[in-house]
Amino acid sequence: MFMFFATTAVGETIVAARTLRSHTIIGPKDVLLKDVVIDGAFEQVENVIGQEARVTLYAGRPIRFGDIGPAAIIERNQIVMLVYQRGSLRIAADARALGRGGVGDLIRVMNLTSRTTISGIIGADGVITVGQ
């Protein structure tokens, strides 16, 4: 006679230690490990620390992949540099951010001279790059 035993995967999920408002930068004291695996939720603390909450994170609930992201370096209505570069041609203009975002995010901006709305990628230096 054969006996089979069901085994479960052992793992941990990151949960919020307290309720965190949107736009809060997550620190080590803001998270806990819970002995359960939840699909779509973070399992390693180092992937969460230093990130910014994109939505309100409630105490005891898992932190899911879409709930956090890089900390915003551009705020809504901030004046930013807009750059179009192709080969040796480089055009720069001042623009107003129509949203907020972090490095690598796609953001809409309005060219202050032409009043044209365009989308671009936020660089590490805060410059919005378009046309690539």
C-alpha positions in Angstrom: 0.0 0.0 0.0 1.3 3.4 -1.0 0.7 6.6 1.0 0.9 10.0 -0.6 1.2 13.1 1.5 0.2 16.5 0.1 2.9 19.1 0.5 2.5 22.8 0.3 5.0 25.3 -0.9 6.6 27.2 1.9 7.1 30.9 1.3 6.5 34.3 2.5 4.7 37.3 1.3 5.4 41.0 2.1 2.5 42.8 3.8 2.1 46.3 5.1 2.9 46.7 8.8 0.6 49.8 9.0 -1.6 51.6 6.6 0.5 53.6 4.1 -1.0 56.4 2.1 -0.4 56.8 -1.6 2.9 58.6 -2.4 4.6 57.3 0.8 8.2 56.0 0.4 8.3 52.5 2.0 10.9 51.9 4.7 12.0 48.8 6.6 9.5 49.4 9.5 6.6 49.6 7.1 6.6 46.0 6.0 6.3 42.5 7.6 6.8 39.0 6.3 3.7 36.7 6.4 4.0 32.9 6.1 1.9 32.5 3.0 2.4 32.7 -0.7 0.0 35.0 -2.6 0.2 35.2 -6.4 1.0 38.6 -7.6 2.5 39.8 -4.4 6.1 40.6 -3.4 8.1 37.9 -1.6 11.4 39.7 -1.0 11.7 42.8 1.3 14.6 44.3 -0.8 12.2 44.7 -3.8 9.8 46.8 -1.7 12.1 49.1 0.4 12.6 52.5 -1.1 9.7 52.2 -3.5 6.7 54.5 -3.5 3.1 53.4 -2.7 1.0 54.1 -5.8 -2.2 53.3 -3.9 -3.1 53.2 -0.2 -1.6 50.1 1.3 -3.6 48.7 4.2 -2.1 47.0 7.3 -1.9 43.3 7.1 -2.7 43.1 3.3 -0.2 41.9 0.7 1.8 44.4 -1.3 1.1 43.5 -5.0 3.3 44.3 -8.0 1.1 47.1 -9.3 0.7 48.8 -5.8 4.2 50.3 -5.7 6.8 51.7 -8.1 9.9 53.9 -8.3 9.7 57.1 -6.2 8.4 60.1 -8.2 11.0 62.7 -9.2 8.5 64.8 -11.2 5.4 66.3 -9.7 2.3 67.5 -11.4 2.6 71.1 -12.8 6.4 71.0 -12.3 8.3 72.8 -15.1 10.6 70.3 -16.8 13.0 70.1 -19.7 11.6 68.4 -22.8 14.2 67.0 -25.2 13.8 65.5 -28.7 17.0 64.0 -30.0 17.6 62.2 -33.3 21.2 61.7 -34.5 23.0 65.1 -34.1 19.7 67.0 -34.0 18.7 68.0 -30.5 15.7 70.2 -29.6 15.0 71.3 -26.0 12.1 73.2 -24.6 10.4 73.9 -21.3 7.3 72.0 -20.5 4.8 71.6 -17.7 4.3 68.1 -16.3 0.6 67.0 -16.5 1.2 64.1 -14.0 3.7 62.8 -11.7 6.2 59.9 -12.1 9.5 58.2 -11.5 12.5 57.3 -13.6 11.3 55.3 -16.7 7.7 56.3 -16.4 5.8 57.6 -19.4 4.4 61.0 -18.6 2.3 63.6 -20.5 3.7 67.1 -20.6 2.6 70.4 -22.3 5.2 72.3 -24.3 5.0 75.8 -22.8 5.8 77.6 -26.1 3.4 75.7 -28.5 0.9 74.5 -25.9 1.1 71.0 -27.5 0.6 68.0 -25.3 3.1 65.1 -25.8 4.2 62.0 -23.9 7.8 61.2 -23.0 9.9 59.0 -20.8 11.4 60.4 -17.5 15.1 60.1 -17.3 17.2 59.8 -14.2 18.2 63.5 -14.5 14.5 64.5 -14.6 14.6 65.3 -18.3 11.6 64.1 -20.4 12.8 62.5 -23.6 10.5 62.1 -26.6 10.8 60.8 -30.2 12.9 57.7 -29.7 
